[in-house]
């Protein structure tokens, strides 16, 4: 016969299981808004309680100690304050395909928040166009307000090997008002044989500068 201790343990395990299920469903205000397939890997578009969206990859560690332990085609698993939270992708669609940096970035360097990328201009245009098509089917923010700086950051981060939480706030000293306009400014600079300049910020507010140079044929 089950003892009192066995019954107590069974009740405790049931309570923990129900707590984990509720936590995975709610995510404490977090929402998995989309998943991007970049080569063999996946990036998760996570919507924060305030409505902002960030791009996370497996292994990322945030300042509050939250760790991203798994990013799959349809779900995200994080460890937060000693507990595991799993968020599922809304809807039944598969991950959005986004081009990786292969064939675009030829050389790169980073020094004190300055990123320098030597790129294939034609490959950049093709990858940016593909990323634009993929982004057109992504899940919008729940607050209904678009963030073009975050959108262009999500498109360019896997293409140019930039930090996943990058927000492109200006291109050639012009504020970003739409992702399409930002791409056009970059392509125009390439066509004029000038180096595009990107101002980016991180989720923590850190500012960086990106310089793109076109590889000579």
Backbone torsions as a table, in degrees:
resi	resn	phi	psi	omega
1	UNK	NA	144.6	179.0
2	UNK	-68.0	135.2	179.2
3	UNK	-82.0	171.1	177.0
4	UNK	-61.1	-38.4	179.0
5	UNK	-63.2	-43.0	179.0
6	UNK	-61.7	-44.2	-179.7
7	UNK	-63.5	-39.2	179.6
8	UNK	-65.0	-42.4	179.0
9	UNK	-64.5	-38.9	179.5
10	UNK	-64.4	-42.2	178.3
11	UNK	-64.5	-40.4	-180.0
12	UNK	-64.0	-44.6	179.7
13	UNK	-63.5	-39.0	178.2
14	UNK	-63.4	-41.6	179.5
15	UNK	-64.7	-42.1	178.7
16	UNK	-64.3	-39.6	179.0
17	UNK	-63.5	-45.6	178.9
18	UNK	-63.7	-38.4	178.9
19	UNK	-64.0	-41.6	179.4
20	UNK	-64.8	-40.6	179.4
21	UNK	-63.9	-44.8	179.9
22	UNK	-64.2	-38.8	-179.4
23	UNK	-66.0	-40.5	179.7
24	UNK	-66.5	-33.1	-179.0
25	UNK	-73.5	-39.3	-175.7
26	UNK	-90.4	-41.1	-178.7
27	UNK	64.8	18.3	179.0
28	UNK	54.2	39.3	178.2
29	UNK	94.0	-8.4	176.5
30	UNK	-82.5	150.6	178.1
31	UNK	-142.8	134.3	175.4
32	UNK	-82.4	103.7	-173.6
33	UNK	-87.6	-18.2	-179.3
34	UNK	-178.2	164.5	177.1
35	UNK	-133.8	131.8	178.9
36	UNK	-109.7	131.8	175.2
37	UNK	-95.8	114.5	-179.7
38	UNK	-116.6	99.9	-173.9
39	UNK	61.7	-131.3	179.7
40	UNK	-84.3	-4.5	-175.3
41	UNK	-104.8	170.1	177.9
42	UNK	-125.8	144.3	171.9
43	UNK	-118.8	138.6	-178.2
44	UNK	-102.5	133.9	172.4
45	UNK	-94.8	105.9	-176.4
46	UNK	-102.6	128.0	175.8
47	UNK	-94.0	125.4	-178.5
48	UNK	-81.9	164.7	-178.8
49	UNK	-54.5	-30.1	-179.9
50	UNK	-82.3	-2.7	179.3
51	UNK	100.7	-11.4	177.8
52	UNK	-71.6	152.8	178.8
53	UNK	-118.7	139.2	179.2
54	UNK	-130.2	155.3	178.5
55	UNK	-103.0	122.2	-177.7
56	UNK	-120.8	145.6	174.2
57	UNK	-121.9	161.5	179.7
58	UNK	-60.2	135.5	-179.9
59	UNK	95.8	-8.8	-179.6
60	UNK	-66.7	142.7	176.8
61	UNK	-126.5	122.6	-178.6
62	UNK	-90.7	168.6	-176.2
63	UNK	-63.9	-27.9	-179.7
64	UNK	-84.3	7.5	178.2
65	UNK	90.9	-4.0	177.8
66	UNK	-66.3	131.3	179.7
67	UNK	-116.9	136.1	175.7
68	UNK	-92.0	109.8	-174.6
69	UNK	-98.0	-17.7	179.3
70	UNK	-159.7	134.7	171.5
71	UNK	-127.9	113.4	-179.4
72	UNK	-111.8	-179.3	-177.2
73	UNK	-64.8	-23.2	-175.5
74	UNK	-134.4	8.6	-177.6
75	UNK	-159.4	162.4	179.6
76	UNK	-132.5	136.4	178.4
77	UNK	-123.6	126.6	179.0
78	UNK	-126.7	153.9	174.7
79	UNK	-112.3	121.1	-172.9
80	UNK	-135.6	119.9	178.2
81	UNK	54.6	41.1	176.4
82	UNK	80.3	5.0	179.2
83	UNK	-125.1	154.2	-178.5
84	UNK	-100.8	131.0	178.6
85	UNK	-122.0	128.0	177.6
86	UNK	-116.4	126.1	179.7
87	UNK	-111.6	134.4	179.6
88	UNK	-100.1	150.2	179.8
89	UNK	-71.4	131.7	177.2
90	UNK	-65.0	141.6	177.8
91	UNK	80.7	-176.7	-175.5
92	UNK	-113.0	4.3	-178.0
93	UNK	-72.4	156.3	179.0
94	UNK	-82.7	179.5	-179.6
95	UNK	-67.8	146.5	176.5
96	UNK	-74.2	132.6	179.7
97	UNK	-84.7	122.8	178.6
98	UNK	-123.9	134.1	-177.5
99	UNK	-66.1	140.9	175.0
100	UNK	-82.7	179.0	-174.0
101	UNK	-79.5	-5.8	-178.5
102	UNK	-58.3	129.7	179.6
103	UNK	86.9	-8.7	-180.0
104	UNK	-105.4	-62.9	-179.1
105	UNK	-81.0	124.6	178.5
106	UNK	-104.0	-36.7	175.2
107	UNK	-142.3	150.8	178.9
108	UNK	-151.5	153.5	174.9
109	UNK	-151.9	155.7	-179.0
110	UNK	-141.0	126.3	177.7
111	UNK	-143.8	115.5	172.8
112	UNK	49.7	59.1	177.3
113	UNK	65.5	23.2	173.7
114	UNK	-120.1	121.5	-180.0
115	UNK	-108.0	131.2	176.6
116	UNK	-120.5	126.3	-178.9
117	UNK	-127.9	124.7	172.6
118	UNK	-98.6	117.6	-167.9
119	UNK	-126.4	160.4	170.6
120	UNK	-85.6	111.9	-173.8
121	UNK	-61.3	-40.4	-179.6
122	UNK	-67.7	-41.7	178.0
123	UNK	-65.3	-35.4	177.4
124	UNK	-61.7	-47.6	-178.8
125	UNK	-60.6	-42.6	179.8
126	UNK	-65.0	-43.1	180.0
127	UNK	-67.6	-40.2	179.7
128	UNK	-64.9	-37.9	178.4
129	UNK	-65.8	-41.2	178.6
130	UNK	-66.0	-40.2	178.2
131	UNK	-64.5	-35.7	178.2
132	UNK	-64.6	-40.1	177.6
133	UNK	-65.6	-39.7	179.2
134	UNK	-66.1	-39.8	-177.1
135	UNK	-68.1	-24.5	-177.8
136	UNK	-64.5	-20.4	178.9
137	UNK	-104.7	8.0	-178.5
138	UNK	-76.2	162.7	-177.3
139	UNK	-78.7	125.6	179.9
140	UNK	-73.1	165.0	177.3
141	UNK	-66.9	146.1	-178.4
142	UNK	-67.0	-24.3	-178.2
143	UNK	-80.0	-2.1	173.8
144	UNK	78.4	-0.4	-179.1
145	UNK	-105.3	123.2	179.0
146	UNK	-76.1	156.3	177.3
147	UNK	-128.0	91.3	-176.5
148	UNK	-61.1	-32.4	179.1
149	UNK	-65.1	-41.4	177.7
150	UNK	-70.9	-37.5	-179.4
151	UNK	-62.9	-48.8	-179.7
152	UNK	-68.1	-29.5	174.9
153	UNK	-64.3	-42.7	178.1
154	UNK	-63.7	-35.6	-179.8
155	UNK	-71.2	-42.0	-171.3
156	UNK	-87.8	-24.0	-176.0
157	UNK	-55.5	-50.4	179.8
158	UNK	-73.5	-21.5	-178.6
159	UNK	-79.2	-41.0	-174.3
160	UNK	-105.4	8.7	-178.6
161	UNK	57.9	50.8	177.9
162	UNK	-101.7	163.1	175.5
163	UNK	-55.1	141.8	-171.9
164	UNK	-66.7	-20.5	-179.5
165	UNK	-98.4	18.8	-176.5
166	UNK	-65.9	137.3	169.0
167	UNK	-116.8	120.3	179.7
168	UNK	-86.8	105.7	-173.4
169	UNK	-93.2	-19.1	-179.7
170	UNK	-155.4	146.2	173.5
171	UNK	-126.0	123.3	-176.7
172	UNK	53.0	43.3	178.3
173	UNK	66.4	12.0	176.8
174	UNK	-106.5	126.0	-178.7
175	UNK	-58.3	140.3	179.6
176	UNK	-78.1	119.9	178.5
177	UNK	-112.2	-17.6	173.2
178	UNK	-156.4	150.3	-179.2
179	UNK	-64.5	-38.4	-178.1
180	UNK	-64.4	-42.9	179.0
181	UNK	-63.9	-38.1	179.6
182	UNK	-63.9	-42.9	178.2
183	UNK	-62.5	-42.1	-179.9
184	UNK	-62.8	-38.9	178.7
185	UNK	-63.9	-40.3	178.7
186	UNK	-64.5	-46.3	-179.0
187	UNK	-65.6	-35.8	177.8
188	UNK	-63.9	-40.7	178.0
189	UNK	-62.3	-43.3	177.6
190	UNK	-59.4	-43.7	-178.1
191	UNK	-66.3	-26.6	179.7
192	UNK	-93.9	8.3	179.5
193	UNK	59.5	36.2	173.4
194	UNK	-118.0	158.8	-176.8
195	UNK	-88.6	118.5	175.4
196	UNK	-63.3	144.2	-179.3
197	UNK	-123.5	127.0	-177.9
198	UNK	-117.7	132.5	170.6
199	UNK	-101.0	124.9	-179.1
200	UNK	-125.7	152.9	173.3
201	UNK	-127.1	155.0	177.9
202	UNK	-99.2	174.8	177.7
203	UNK	-61.7	-26.6	179.2
204	UNK	-85.0	-2.9	179.5
205	UNK	93.0	1.9	178.4
206	UNK	-69.2	138.5	-178.5
207	UNK	-103.7	140.2	178.7
208	UNK	-139.6	165.8	-179.1
209	UNK	-125.4	137.0	-179.6
210	UNK	-121.2	128.5	175.7
211	UNK	-114.8	128.0	178.7
212	UNK	-110.5	132.2	175.3
213	UNK	-123.0	138.9	-178.5
214	UNK	-82.1	134.0	176.1
215	UNK	-69.5	137.4	178.5
216	UNK	-75.9	137.4	-179.8
217	UNK	-66.6	NA	NA
